[in-house]
Amino acid sequence: MSVFVDIEKHLGSFHLRVKFEAGNETLALLGASGCGKSMTLKCIAGIEKPDYGKIIVDGVTLFDSKKGINLPPQKRRVGLLFQNYALFPNMTVRQNILAGANREKNTANRKKLAEEIMSRFGLSELAEHYPSQLSGGQQQRTALARILVSKPDILLLDEPFSALDSHLRFRLEQEVREVIHKFGKSVILVSHDRDEVFRLSNSIAVMNKGSIDAFGKKDTIFANPQTCMAATLTGCKNISAIQILDDSHVRALDWGIDLKIQGNLQGISHIGIRMHDICEGYGENSLVCNVIEEIENPFSYTIMMRANECQNVSLIGWELGKPEWLRLRANPVTLHLPPQKIILLKGNTHG
């Protein structure tokens, strides 16, 4: 175990209650704005103090409310990359990085460390530039270099790409992935972007209103998100409340259709199916749908449909490639929802 967090904090009507542990891996905190993701990072870094609980990193107790332990940020060996990078505006790239190396008391060694990491991050030619003279990507690399030169025991990334233009994100995400790989210790990534989380993380904790709704390896969370909130955050657009008919059949109340399912229905209140998991033609759970709208995406179509015999029900979304839809293009259209692709969901566990 490299990081263990079990804390509570009240902020007015908001109550943060999180408990998780992770090894030398990247754990993503995935959730909507205001759910407590960034507050969790600030508590680990020592910027905010929890009301109760315990935080341990690599066997070192950073916070323990019962024992009265609350190490100050400068003694925690925690590297936190803020959303806005928090570079000192009146310092050059070199000076910012030297500030990060302040644990090294030998001046010559500190300068050597700064030069080495500037070279590693491709910042040597920008050493005398100020933050205002840097691009967003250069600012991010400078902030990461300043963090890593301090040799932290854990790396915290708070929405690391939110300040960047979309065309820069993919390239810089590759750079961050390389940084994470070379770091080789615990990394906690905060994000609300499911694709970013899937590409960068090993495990995911889905947060909702201050608590963790679902926790597990990323493949497991995407295949079985467990709750409606987790399903939504991992990109499932089709979710319906259900009435259980028997052990293997439910009525999807929002879609007005009966469906065969697989799995244990105990505690299940909703079902979902991802738009790309809907299949053309006849099969188990066949239905005829009226096409209400076709939405053109750059490389696919999203087809919004309603079961043929139903009125005043929610639409079902189906996504397929442009050639497939242009070949098929029919109204109504016959589809089937494979039982093994239907996700069984509990109502959100909090709120």
Contacts in CASP RR format, 6 or more apart in sequence:
PFRMAT RR
TARGET T0000
AUTHOR 0000-0000-0000
METHOD contacts of the structure
MODEL  1
MSVFVDIEKHLGSFHLRVKFEAGNETLALLGASGCGKSMTLKCIAGIEKP
DYGKIIVDGVTLFDSKKGINLPPQKRRVGLLFQNYALFPNMTVRQNILAG
ANREKNTANRKKLAEEIMSRFGLSELAEHYPSQLSGGQQQRTALARILVS
KPDILLLDEPFSALDSHLRFRLEQEVREVIHKFGKSVILVSHDRDEVFRL
SNSIAVMNKGSIDAFGKKDTIFANPQTCMAATLTGCKNISAIQILDDSHV
RALDWGIDLKIQGNLQGISHIGIRMHDICEGYGENSLVCNVIEEIENPFS
YTIMMRANECQNVSLIGWELGKPEWLRLRANPVTLHLPPQKIILLKGNTH
G
1 21 0 8 1.000
1 22 0 8 1.000
1 23 0 8 1.000
1 56 0 8 1.000
1 59 0 8 1.000
2 22 0 8 1.000
2 23 0 8 1.000
2 24 0 8 1.000
2 57 0 8 1.000
2 58 0 8 1.000
2 154 0 8 1.000
2 185 0 8 1.000
2 186 0 8 1.000
3 21 0 8 1.000
3 22 0 8 1.000
3 23 0 8 1.000
3 27 0 8 1.000
3 44 0 8 1.000
3 56 0 8 1.000
3 57 0 8 1.000
3 58 0 8 1.000
3 154 0 8 1.000
3 186 0 8 1.000
3 188 0 8 1.000
4 20 0 8 1.000
4 21 0 8 1.000
4 54 0 8 1.000
4 55 0 8 1.000
4 56 0 8 1.000
4 57 0 8 1.000
5 18 0 8 1.000
5 19 0 8 1.000
5 20 0 8 1.000
5 21 0 8 1.000
5 40 0 8 1.000
5 43 0 8 1.000
5 44 0 8 1.000
5 54 0 8 1.000
5 55 0 8 1.000
6 18 0 8 1.000
6 19 0 8 1.000
6 53 0 8 1.000
6 54 0 8 1.000
6 55 0 8 1.000
7 16 0 8 1.000
7 17 0 8 1.000
7 18 0 8 1.000
7 19 0 8 1.000
7 40 0 8 1.000
7 43 0 8 1.000
7 50 0 8 1.000
7 52 0 8 1.000
7 53 0 8 1.000
7 54 0 8 1.000
7 55 0 8 1.000
7 63 0 8 1.000
8 15 0 8 1.000
8 16 0 8 1.000
8 17 0 8 1.000
8 50 0 8 1.000
8 51 0 8 1.000
8 52 0 8 1.000
8 53 0 8 1.000
9 15 0 8 1.000
9 16 0 8 1.000
9 39 0 8 1.000
9 43 0 8 1.000
9 48 0 8 1.000
9 49 0 8 1.000
9 50 0 8 1.000
9 51 0 8 1.000
9 52 0 8 1.000
10 16 0 8 1.000
10 51 0 8 1.000
11 39 0 8 1.000
14 36 0 8 1.000
14 210 0 8 1.000
15 210 0 8 1.000
16 36 0 8 1.000
16 39 0 8 1.000
16 40 0 8 1.000
16 43 0 8 1.000
16 50 0 8 1.000
16 210 0 8 1.000
16 211 0 8 1.000
17 210 0 8 1.000
17 211 0 8 1.000
18 36 0 8 1.000
18 40 0 8 1.000
18 205 0 8 1.000
18 207 0 8 1.000
18 210 0 8 1.000
18 211 0 8 1.000
18 212 0 8 1.000
19 212 0 8 1.000
20 27 0 8 1.000
20 205 0 8 1.000
20 212 0 8 1.000
20 215 0 8 1.000
22 186 0 8 1.000
22 188 0 8 1.000
22 203 0 8 1.000
23 186 0 8 1.000
24 184 0 8 1.000
24 185 0 8 1.000
24 186 0 8 1.000
25 186 0 8 1.000
25 187 0 8 1.000
25 201 0 8 1.000
25 202 0 8 1.000
25 203 0 8 1.000
26 180 0 8 1.000
26 187 0 8 1.000
26 188 0 8 1.000
26 189 0 8 1.000
26 200 0 8 1.000
26 201 0 8 1.000
26 202 0 8 1.000
26 203 0 8 1.000
27 186 0 8 1.000
27 187 0 8 1.000
27 188 0 8 1.000
27 189 0 8 1.000
27 201 0 8 1.000
27 202 0 8 1.000
27 203 0 8 1.000
27 204 0 8 1.000
27 205 0 8 1.000
28 188 0 8 1.000
28 189 0 8 1.000
28 190 0 8 1.000
28 191 0 8 1.000
28 197 0 8 1.000
28 200 0 8 1.000
28 201 0 8 1.000
28 203 0 8 1.000
28 204 0 8 1.000
28 205 0 8 1.000
28 218 0 8 1.000
29 37 0 8 1.000
29 40 0 8 1.000
29 41 0 8 1.000
29 188 0 8 1.000
29 189 0 8 1.000
29 190 0 8 1.000
29 191 0 8 1.000
29 205 0 8 1.000
29 207 0 8 1.000
30 37 0 8 1.000
30 191 0 8 1.000
30 192 0 8 1.000
30 194 0 8 1.000
30 197 0 8 1.000
30 204 0 8 1.000
30 205 0 8 1.000
30 206 0 8 1.000
30 207 0 8 1.000
30 233 0 8 1.000
30 234 0 8 1.000
31 37 0 8 1.000
31 191 0 8 1.000
31 192 0 8 1.000
31 206 0 8 1.000
31 207 0 8 1.000
31 208 0 8 1.000
31 233 0 8 1.000
32 192 0 8 1.000
32 208 0 8 1.000
32 233 0 8 1.000
33 192 0 8 1.000
35 207 0 8 1.000
35 208 0 8 1.000
35 209 0 8 1.000
35 210 0 8 1.000
36 207 0 8 1.000
36 210 0 8 1.000
37 158 0 8 1.000
37 190 0 8 1.000
37 191 0 8 1.000
37 192 0 8 1.000
37 207 0 8 1.000
38 83 0 8 1.000
38 158 0 8 1.000
38 159 0 8 1.000
38 190 0 8 1.000
39 48 0 8 1.000
40 188 0 8 1.000
40 190 0 8 1.000
40 207 0 8 1.000
41 80 0 8 1.000
41 156 0 8 1.000
41 158 0 8 1.000
41 188 0 8 1.000
41 190 0 8 1.000
42 48 0 8 1.000
42 80 0 8 1.000
43 49 0 8 1.000
43 50 0 8 1.000
43 55 0 8 1.000
43 63 0 8 1.000
44 55 0 8 1.000
44 57 0 8 1.000
44 62 0 8 1.000
44 76 0 8 1.000
44 78 0 8 1.000
44 154 0 8 1.000
44 156 0 8 1.000
44 188 0 8 1.000
45 73 0 8 1.000
45 76 0 8 1.000
45 78 0 8 1.000
45 79 0 8 1.000
45 80 0 8 1.000
45 156 0 8 1.000
46 62 0 8 1.000
46 63 0 8 1.000
46 70 0 8 1.000
46 71 0 8 1.000
46 72 0 8 1.000
46 73 0 8 1.000
46 76 0 8 1.000
46 78 0 8 1.000
47 73 0 8 1.000
47 80 0 8 1.000
49 63 0 8 1.000
49 70 0 8 1.000
50 63 0 8 1.000
50 65 0 8 1.000
51 65 0 8 1.000
52 65 0 8 1.000
53 63 0 8 1.000
53 64 0 8 1.000
53 65 0 8 1.000
53 66 0 8 1.000
54 61 0 8 1.000
54 63 0 8 1.000
54 64 0 8 1.000
54 65 0 8 1.000
54 66 0 8 1.000
55 61 0 8 1.000
55 62 0 8 1.000
55 63 0 8 1.000
55 64 0 8 1.000
56 62 0 8 1.000
57 76 0 8 1.000
57 77 0 8 1.000
57 78 0 8 1.000
57 153 0 8 1.000
57 154 0 8 1.000
57 186 0 8 1.000
58 153 0 8 1.000
58 154 0 8 1.000
58 185 0 8 1.000
58 186 0 8 1.000
60 77 0 8 1.000
60 153 0 8 1.000
61 67 0 8 1.000
61 69 0 8 1.000
61 71 0 8 1.000
62 69 0 8 1.000
62 70 0 8 1.000
62 71 0 8 1.000
62 76 0 8 1.000
62 78 0 8 1.000
63 69 0 8 1.000
63 70 0 8 1.000
63 71 0 8 1.000
77 150 0 8 1.000
77 151 0 8 1.000
77 152 0 8 1.000
77 153 0 8 1.000
77 154 0 8 1.000
78 152 0 8 1.000
78 153 0 8 1.000
78 154 0 8 1.000
78 156 0 8 1.000
79 147 0 8 1.000
79 150 0 8 1.000
79 152 0 8 1.000
79 154 0 8 1.000
79 155 0 8 1.000
79 156 0 8 1.000
80 147 0 8 1.000
80 156 0 8 1.000
80 158 0 8 1.000
81 140 0 8 1.000
81 143 0 8 1.000
81 144 0 8 1.000
81 147 0 8 1.000
81 155 0 8 1.000
81 156 0 8 1.000
81 157 0 8 1.000
81 158 0 8 1.000
81 160 0 8 1.000
82 143 0 8 1.000
82 158 0 8 1.000
83 158 0 8 1.000
83 159 0 8 1.000
83 160 0 8 1.000
83 162 0 8 1.000
83 163 0 8 1.000
84 163 0 8 1.000
85 131 0 8 1.000
85 139 0 8 1.000
85 140 0 8 1.000
85 142 0 8 1.000
85 143 0 8 1.000
85 163 0 8 1.000
86 143 0 8 1.000
87 96 0 8 1.000
87 131 0 8 1.000
87 139 0 8 1.000
87 142 0 8 1.000
87 143 0 8 1.000
87 146 0 8 1.000
88 95 0 8 1.000
88 96 0 8 1.000
88 99 0 8 1.000
88 131 0 8 1.000
89 130 0 8 1.000
89 131 0 8 1.000
89 132 0 8 1.000
90 130 0 8 1.000
91 99 0 8 1.000
91 130 0 8 1.000
91 131 0 8 1.000
92 127 0 8 1.000
92 128 0 8 1.000
92 129 0 8 1.000
92 130 0 8 1.000
93 118 0 8 1.000
93 123 0 8 1.000
93 126 0 8 1.000
93 127 0 8 1.000
93 128 0 8 1.000
93 129 0 8 1.000
93 130 0 8 1.000
93 131 0 8 1.000
93 134 0 8 1.000
93 142 0 8 1.000
94 114 0 8 1.000
94 118 0 8 1.000
94 127 0 8 1.000
94 128 0 8 1.000
96 131 0 8 1.000
96 142 0 8 1.000
96 146 0 8 1.000
97 114 0 8 1.000
97 117 0 8 1.000
97 118 0 8 1.000
97 123 0 8 1.000
97 142 0 8 1.000
97 145 0 8 1.000
97 146 0 8 1.000
97 149 0 8 1.000
98 110 0 8 1.000
98 111 0 8 1.000
98 114 0 8 1.000
99 146 0 8 1.000
100 146 0 8 1.000
100 147 0 8 1.000
100 149 0 8 1.000
100 150 0 8 1.000
101 110 0 8 1.000
101 113 0 8 1.000
101 114 0 8 1.000
101 149 0 8 1.000
101 150 0 8 1.000
102 110 0 8 1.000
102 150 0 8 1.000
103 150 0 8 1.000
103 151 0 8 1.000
104 110 0 8 1.000
104 113 0 8 1.000
113 149 0 8 1.000
114 149 0 8 1.000
115 124 0 8 1.000
117 123 0 8 1.000
117 145 0 8 1.000
117 148 0 8 1.000
117 149 0 8 1.000
118 124 0 8 1.000
118 127 0 8 1.000
118 145 0 8 1.000
120 145 0 8 1.000
121 141 0 8 1.000
121 142 0 8 1.000
121 144 0 8 1.000
121 145 0 8 1.000
122 141 0 8 1.000
123 138 0 8 1.000
123 141 0 8 1.000
123 142 0 8 1.000
123 145 0 8 1.000
126 134 0 8 1.000
126 138 0 8 1.000
126 142 0 8 1.000
129 138 0 8 1.000
131 139 0 8 1.000
131 142 0 8 1.000
134 142 0 8 1.000
135 168 0 8 1.000
136 163 0 8 1.000
136 164 0 8 1.000
136 168 0 8 1.000
137 164 0 8 1.000
137 168 0 8 1.000
137 172 0 8 1.000
139 163 0 8 1.000
140 160 0 8 1.000
140 163 0 8 1.000
140 164 0 8 1.000
140 172 0 8 1.000
140 176 0 8 1.000
141 175 0 8 1.000
144 176 0 8 1.000
144 179 0 8 1.000
147 155 0 8 1.000
148 155 0 8 1.000
148 179 0 8 1.000
148 183 0 8 1.000
152 185 0 8 1.000
153 185 0 8 1.000
153 186 0 8 1.000
154 185 0 8 1.000
154 186 0 8 1.000
154 187 0 8 1.000
154 188 0 8 1.000
155 180 0 8 1.000
155 183 0 8 1.000
155 185 0 8 1.000
155 186 0 8 1.000
155 187 0 8 1.000
155 188 0 8 1.000
156 187 0 8 1.000
156 188 0 8 1.000
156 190 0 8 1.000
157 176 0 8 1.000
157 187 0 8 1.000
157 188 0 8 1.000
157 189 0 8 1.000
157 190 0 8 1.000
158 190 0 8 1.000
159 190 0 8 1.000
159 191 0 8 1.000
159 192 0 8 1.000
160 176 0 8 1.000
160 189 0 8 1.000
161 169 0 8 1.000
161 172 0 8 1.000
161 173 0 8 1.000
161 176 0 8 1.000
161 193 0 8 1.000
161 196 0 8 1.000
164 172 0 8 1.000
169 196 0 8 1.000
173 196 0 8 1.000
173 199 0 8 1.000
173 200 0 8 1.000
176 200 0 8 1.000
177 199 0 8 1.000
177 200 0 8 1.000
180 187 0 8 1.000
180 200 0 8 1.000
189 197 0 8 1.000
189 200 0 8 1.000
189 201 0 8 1.000
191 197 0 8 1.000
192 233 0 8 1.000
194 233 0 8 1.000
194 234 0 8 1.000
194 235 0 8 1.000
197 204 0 8 1.000
197 218 0 8 1.000
198 218 0 8 1.000
198 222 0 8 1.000
201 218 0 8 1.000
202 217 0 8 1.000
202 218 0 8 1.000
203 215 0 8 1.000
203 216 0 8 1.000
203 217 0 8 1.000
203 218 0 8 1.000
204 214 0 8 1.000
204 215 0 8 1.000
204 216 0 8 1.000
204 217 0 8 1.000
204 218 0 8 1.000
204 221 0 8 1.000
205 212 0 8 1.000
205 214 0 8 1.000
205 215 0 8 1.000
205 216 0 8 1.000
206 212 0 8 1.000
206 213 0 8 1.000
206 214 0 8 1.000
206 215 0 8 1.000
206 221 0 8 1.000
206 225 0 8 1.000
206 227 0 8 1.000
206 229 0 8 1.000
206 230 0 8 1.000
206 233 0 8 1.000
206 234 0 8 1.000
207 213 0 8 1.000
208 227 0 8 1.000
208 229 0 8 1.000
208 230 0 8 1.000
208 348 0 8 1.000
208 349 0 8 1.000
208 350 0 8 1.000
208 351 0 8 1.000
209 350 0 8 1.000
209 351 0 8 1.000
210 350 0 8 1.000
211 349 0 8 1.000
211 350 0 8 1.000
213 226 0 8 1.000
213 227 0 8 1.000
213 229 0 8 1.000
213 230 0 8 1.000
213 348 0 8 1.000
213 349 0 8 1.000
213 350 0 8 1.000
214 221 0 8 1.000
214 225 0 8 1.000
214 226 0 8 1.000
214 227 0 8 1.000
214 230 0 8 1.000
215 221 0 8 1.000
221 230 0 8 1.000
221 234 0 8 1.000
222 234 0 8 1.000
224 343 0 8 1.000
224 344 0 8 1.000
225 231 0 8 1.000
225 233 0 8 1.000
225 234 0 8 1.000
225 236 0 8 1.000
225 343 0 8 1.000
225 345 0 8 1.000
226 345 0 8 1.000
226 346 0 8 1.000
227 345 0 8 1.000
227 346 0 8 1.000
227 347 0 8 1.000
227 348 0 8 1.000
227 349 0 8 1.000
228 239 0 8 1.000
228 270 0 8 1.000
228 345 0 8 1.000
228 346 0 8 1.000
228 347 0 8 1.000
228 348 0 8 1.000
229 348 0 8 1.000
231 239 0 8 1.000
231 272 0 8 1.000
231 343 0 8 1.000
231 345 0 8 1.000
232 239 0 8 1.000
235 274 0 8 1.000
236 272 0 8 1.000
236 273 0 8 1.000
236 274 0 8 1.000
236 343 0 8 1.000
237 274 0 8 1.000
237 275 0 8 1.000
237 317 0 8 1.000
238 272 0 8 1.000
238 273 0 8 1.000
238 274 0 8 1.000
238 275 0 8 1.000
238 316 0 8 1.000
238 317 0 8 1.000
239 254 0 8 1.000
239 270 0 8 1.000
239 271 0 8 1.000
239 272 0 8 1.000
239 345 0 8 1.000
240 252 0 8 1.000
240 253 0 8 1.000
240 254 0 8 1.000
240 255 0 8 1.000
240 270 0 8 1.000
240 271 0 8 1.000
240 272 0 8 1.000
240 314 0 8 1.000
241 252 0 8 1.000
241 253 0 8 1.000
241 254 0 8 1.000
241 269 0 8 1.000
241 270 0 8 1.000
242 250 0 8 1.000
242 251 0 8 1.000
242 252 0 8 1.000
242 253 0 8 1.000
242 268 0 8 1.000
242 269 0 8 1.000
242 270 0 8 1.000
242 271 0 8 1.000
243 250 0 8 1.000
243 251 0 8 1.000
243 253 0 8 1.000
244 250 0 8 1.000
244 265 0 8 1.000
244 268 0 8 1.000
245 251 0 8 1.000
245 258 0 8 1.000
247 265 0 8 1.000
248 260 0 8 1.000
248 261 0 8 1.000
248 262 0 8 1.000
248 263 0 8 1.000
249 258 0 8 1.000
249 259 0 8 1.000
249 260 0 8 1.000
249 261 0 8 1.000
250 258 0 8 1.000
250 259 0 8 1.000
250 261 0 8 1.000
250 265 0 8 1.000
250 271 0 8 1.000
251 257 0 8 1.000
251 258 0 8 1.000
251 259 0 8 1.000
252 258 0 8 1.000
252 259 0 8 1.000
252 271 0 8 1.000
254 313 0 8 1.000
254 314 0 8 1.000
255 307 0 8 1.000
255 310 0 8 1.000
255 313 0 8 1.000
255 314 0 8 1.000
255 316 0 8 1.000
256 307 0 8 1.000
256 310 0 8 1.000
256 313 0 8 1.000
257 287 0 8 1.000
257 307 0 8 1.000
257 310 0 8 1.000
259 271 0 8 1.000
259 285 0 8 1.000
259 337 0 8 1.000
259 339 0 8 1.000
259 342 0 8 1.000
260 284 0 8 1.000
260 285 0 8 1.000
260 339 0 8 1.000
261 271 0 8 1.000
261 339 0 8 1.000
261 342 0 8 1.000
261 344 0 8 1.000
262 339 0 8 1.000
262 340 0 8 1.000
262 342 0 8 1.000
263 344 0 8 1.000
264 344 0 8 1.000
265 344 0 8 1.000
267 346 0 8 1.000
268 344 0 8 1.000
268 345 0 8 1.000
268 346 0 8 1.000
269 345 0 8 1.000
269 346 0 8 1.000
269 347 0 8 1.000
270 345 0 8 1.000
270 346 0 8 1.000
270 347 0 8 1.000
271 342 0 8 1.000
271 343 0 8 1.000
271 344 0 8 1.000
271 345 0 8 1.000
272 342 0 8 1.000
272 343 0 8 1.000
272 345 0 8 1.000
273 337 0 8 1.000
273 341 0 8 1.000
273 342 0 8 1.000
273 343 0 8 1.000
274 341 0 8 1.000
274 343 0 8 1.000
275 302 0 8 1.000
275 317 0 8 1.000
275 318 0 8 1.000
275 319 0 8 1.000
276 319 0 8 1.000
276 320 0 8 1.000
277 337 0 8 1.000
277 338 0 8 1.000
277 341 0 8 1.000
278 316 0 8 1.000
278 317 0 8 1.000
278 318 0 8 1.000
278 335 0 8 1.000
278 336 0 8 1.000
278 337 0 8 1.000
278 341 0 8 1.000
279 335 0 8 1.000
279 336 0 8 1.000
279 337 0 8 1.000
279 338 0 8 1.000
280 320 0 8 1.000
280 324 0 8 1.000
280 328 0 8 1.000
280 333 0 8 1.000
280 334 0 8 1.000
280 335 0 8 1.000
281 334 0 8 1.000
281 335 0 8 1.000
281 336 0 8 1.000
282 334 0 8 1.000
282 336 0 8 1.000
283 336 0 8 1.000
283 338 0 8 1.000
284 336 0 8 1.000
284 337 0 8 1.000
284 338 0 8 1.000
284 339 0 8 1.000
285 336 0 8 1.000
285 337 0 8 1.000
285 338 0 8 1.000
285 339 0 8 1.000
285 342 0 8 1.000
286 334 0 8 1.000
286 335 0 8 1.000
286 336 0 8 1.000
287 307 0 8 1.000
287 308 0 8 1.000
287 334 0 8 1.000
287 335 0 8 1.000
287 336 0 8 1.000
287 337 0 8 1.000
288 307 0 8 1.000
288 308 0 8 1.000
288 332 0 8 1.000
288 333 0 8 1.000
288 334 0 8 1.000
288 335 0 8 1.000
289 305 0 8 1.000
289 306 0 8 1.000
289 307 0 8 1.000
289 308 0 8 1.000
289 316 0 8 1.000
289 332 0 8 1.000
289 333 0 8 1.000
289 334 0 8 1.000
289 335 0 8 1.000
290 305 0 8 1.000
290 306 0 8 1.000
290 307 0 8 1.000
290 308 0 8 1.000
290 331 0 8 1.000
290 332 0 8 1.000
291 303 0 8 1.000
291 304 0 8 1.000
291 305 0 8 1.000
291 330 0 8 1.000
291 331 0 8 1.000
291 332 0 8 1.000
291 333 0 8 1.000
292 304 0 8 1.000
292 305 0 8 1.000
292 306 0 8 1.000
292 315 0 8 1.000
293 303 0 8 1.000
293 304 0 8 1.000
293 315 0 8 1.000
294 301 0 8 1.000
294 302 0 8 1.000
294 303 0 8 1.000
294 304 0 8 1.000
294 325 0 8 1.000
295 301 0 8 1.000
295 302 0 8 1.000
295 303 0 8 1.000
295 304 0 8 1.000
296 322 0 8 1.000
297 319 0 8 1.000
299 321 0 8 1.000
299 322 0 8 1.000
300 319 0 8 1.000
300 320 0 8 1.000
300 321 0 8 1.000
300 322 0 8 1.000
300 325 0 8 1.000
301 319 0 8 1.000
301 320 0 8 1.000
301 321 0 8 1.000
301 322 0 8 1.000
301 325 0 8 1.000
302 317 0 8 1.000
302 318 0 8 1.000
302 319 0 8 1.000
303 317 0 8 1.000
303 318 0 8 1.000
303 319 0 8 1.000
303 320 0 8 1.000
303 325 0 8 1.000
303 333 0 8 1.000
304 315 0 8 1.000
304 316 0 8 1.000
304 317 0 8 1.000
305 315 0 8 1.000
305 316 0 8 1.000
305 317 0 8 1.000
305 318 0 8 1.000
305 333 0 8 1.000
305 335 0 8 1.000
306 313 0 8 1.000
306 315 0 8 1.000
306 316 0 8 1.000
307 313 0 8 1.000
307 316 0 8 1.000
308 332 0 8 1.000
318 335 0 8 1.000
320 328 0 8 1.000
END
